[in-house]
Amino acid sequence: SQESITLYPNPTNGIVHIKNAEGFQVEVFNILGKVVLNKAHITNQETLNLSNLTAGVYYVKLQNENTTEVKKVVVK
């Protein structure tokens, strides 16, 4: 069985590590639903740099052919 996808640290100062999402596409949305970052086919040790974003709540959508998961991330 696949390990669940983990994002850490959360809340973050800007750098978010993603575990167990190899091959997923990542989109980061702000609370208005606007895409602020996207990456295709991430590696297993992926980091997202959100340090240029305004502090607040963001949604990280991780998608592959079988699964879509949305994680909430708080940027401090």
Sequence and secondary structure as in RCSB ss.txt:
>XXXX:A:sequence
SQESITLYPNPTNGIVHIKNAEGFQVEVFNILGKVVLNKAHITNQETLNLSNLTAGVYYVKLQNENTTEVKKVVV
K
>XXXX:A:secstr
     EEESSSBSSEEEEES TT EEEEEETTS EEEEESS  TTEEEE TTS SEEEEEEEE SS EEEEEEEE
 
